[in-house]
Amino acid sequence: MESGYPARVAQLGGATLVALSALEVAERRLHPPEFPELRRALSLSRERLERALEEFRAAQPDDAALHDFHEHFAAGATLTLEALARFVDPG
């Protein structure tokens, strides 16, 4: 995989979009007998997003002007991760 800040942006953006799409699909299939399978499917998106977010947070933008973007982009991915956790985690 390509390294550097642009690669981390692409990685996190892709993982976030896949997770949001998976949540949309799950919403359309909300039926109690399907919950275990939905949780399993969403847990894969969650794992991918967790890894991407961790790597993104460790990266720093090359340009200080991108600091606000960095923080807001990470915040959006974090909210998506929290939505996944609310569905995947039992309880």
N, C-alpha and C positions, 0 to 999 in steps of 0.2 A: 504494500500500500504506500502511496505517496505520503511524504511527511510534510510537516510545516503547517502553518496556520490555515491556509486555504483548504487543505485536505481535511483538517479537523472540522471546519465549517461545513464542508460538503458531507462529511460523515454524520455529523449531528443533524444536519438538515434532513438527510435521507432517512435516518433512524426515526426522527420525529414525525415525518410524513407517513412512514409505514405504520407507526404506532397509532396515529390519528385515523388512518384508514382502517386499521384493525378494530379500533373502537367503534367506528361507524358500522362496520359489518356486524360486530357483536350486538350493537343496539338493535339492528334489524332482526336478530335471531334470539332475542331475550325470551326464553321459555325455560322454566326451571329444569326440565330434564336435560337441556343442552348446556347448563351452566358448567359442569365439569369440563366438557370439551372446549367451551369458550375460554375458560380460565387457562387451560393448557395452551391454547393457541395464543392468547394474549401474553402469557408468561414469556414466550419467545421474543415478542416485540419488546417487552419490558427489559429483558436481559440485554438485548442489542442496544436499547436506548440508554440503559445504565452505563454500559461500557463506553459508548460514544460520548455521553455527558462527562464522564470522568476524564476521558482524554481531552475533551474540549476545555474543561476547567483547568487542566494542567498546561494547556497551550496559552500563549500570550500573543495578541495581535502585533504585527510588525510596526503598525502605526498607532501611536497613542490616541489619535482621533477616533479609533475604532473601539475604545474602551466602553462607551455606552452601548454600542451594538453588541459587544461581547457579553455584557451583563444582561441585556434584555433577551438576547438569543438563548442564553443559558436559562433564564427565568421561564421562557416559554416552554423549553424542553422539560424543565423541572415540573411545571404544571401538568404537562402531558404524562410524565412519569407518575405523578401523584394520582392522576385519573386511572392509570393502569393499575396502580397498587390498590386502589379502592375496589376495583373489580376482581383482581387476582387474589388478593389476600383474603383468607377466610375470615368470616365474622360479620 
